[in-house]
Amino acid sequence: MAGFLQIGVLLAMAAVAGVLIMGIVSMARGKDARKQNKLMQMRVLLQGLALLLLFILSLMAVGS
């Protein structure tokens, strides 16, 4: 289970970085503001998921 969570955390962190880069590039190009907002909302959601997975993983480590 811990291995699964570790992989999940890494994937979530990579997704956050990817969405962040896409959002920054979109802002730099001056594209649609609605799309930029959606990308930043997605980033915040993915960051929350990564933090939740890290929290669960740390609880499992303390419980062992």
Helices and strands as residue ranges (DSSP letters): H 2-29, H 33-63
